[in-house]
Amino acid sequence: MTRRRNFKRTQPPEQRDSWFACIGPSGVGPRLYFQRVPEGKAVKNRVHLDVRVGTGLVGRERLAVLEAECARLVPLGAVHVRTLYDGNDSCIPMLDIEGNEFCID
């Protein structure tokens, strides 16, 4: 708890308490990460999920895994919005069948 408090003090006031993570007690399974973001919304979201599928990967290898997951989700009703790739990191924003935004990253 002290490390978290010390980290919090190093952040600018407007960024303090802007994110939280929920991790299962066993450390196995998905982590839920909640983050406040500055961007406005095009439509109302109940929750914006970032689904981590490229853990530990970088560059083209990471992009390939994300693109494969995108290709799997589109026939299930998801909509591919765009692919963000800077040569190292990548993220694919998508919409679910109700139009809610989520990202695979």
C-alpha positions in Angstrom: 0.0 0.0 0.0 2.9 2.4 0.8 4.4 2.0 -2.7 1.0 2.8 -4.2 0.7 5.9 -2.1 4.2 7.0 -3.0 3.5 6.5 -6.7 0.3 8.5 -6.4 2.2 11.5 -4.9 4.5 11.6 -7.9 1.6 12.1 -10.3 0.2 15.5 -11.2 -3.0 16.2 -9.2 -5.3 15.8 -12.2 -4.0 12.3 -12.8 -4.2 11.0 -9.3 -6.9 8.3 -8.9 -7.4 8.2 -12.7 -6.9 4.4 -12.9 -7.6 1.2 -11.0 -6.9 -2.5 -11.6 -8.8 -5.5 -10.3 -6.8 -8.7 -10.1 -8.0 -12.1 -9.0 -6.5 -13.2 -5.7 -4.7 -16.1 -7.3 -3.1 -13.8 -9.9 -4.4 -16.1 -12.7 -7.0 -15.0 -15.2 -7.9 -11.6 -16.7 -7.2 -8.3 -15.1 -9.8 -5.6 -15.2 -8.2 -2.1 -15.7 -10.3 1.0 -15.3 -8.9 4.3 -16.6 -10.2 7.8 -16.8 -9.4 9.3 -20.3 -9.6 12.9 -21.6 -11.2 12.1 -25.0 -14.9 12.9 -25.5 -17.3 10.2 -26.5 -19.0 9.8 -29.8 -21.7 7.6 -28.2 -22.6 6.7 -24.6 -20.7 3.8 -23.3 -21.5 1.9 -20.1 -17.9 0.6 -20.0 -15.0 0.8 -22.4 -13.0 -2.5 -22.2 -9.5 -3.0 -23.4 -9.0 -6.7 -23.9 -5.4 -7.7 -23.7 -4.5 -10.3 -26.3 -1.0 -9.4 -27.2 0.6 -9.7 -23.8 4.4 -9.6 -23.9 4.5 -9.1 -27.7 5.8 -6.0 -29.6 6.0 -4.9 -33.2 4.7 -6.9 -36.1 4.3 -10.0 -34.0 1.9 -8.2 -31.6 0.1 -6.6 -34.6 -0.4 -10.0 -36.2 -2.0 -11.4 -33.0 -4.3 -8.4 -32.7 -5.3 -8.7 -36.4 -6.1 -12.4 -36.0 -8.3 -11.7 -32.9 -10.0 -8.9 -34.9 -10.7 -11.3 -37.8 -12.2 -13.8 -35.3 -14.5 -11.1 -33.7 -15.8 -9.5 -36.9 -17.9 -12.5 -38.0 -19.3 -12.6 -34.4 -20.8 -9.1 -34.9 -17.9 -6.8 -33.8 -17.0 -3.8 -36.1 -13.4 -3.0 -36.8 -13.0 0.8 -36.4 -9.4 1.2 -37.3 -5.9 -0.2 -36.6 -3.5 1.9 -34.6 0.2 0.9 -35.1 3.3 3.0 -34.6 5.9 0.4 -35.6 6.2 -0.9 -32.1 2.9 -0.7 -30.2 -0.6 -1.5 -31.6 -4.2 -1.3 -30.6 -7.4 -2.0 -32.5 -10.5 0.0 -31.5 -13.8 -1.9 -32.2 -17.5 -1.7 -31.6 -19.6 -4.5 -30.1 -23.0 -5.4 -31.5 -24.7 -2.6 -29.5 -22.2 0.0 -30.8 -20.1 0.2 -27.5 -16.4 0.9 -28.0 -13.8 -1.6 -26.9 -10.2 -2.1 -27.8 -8.1 -5.2 -28.3 -4.5 -4.6 -27.4 
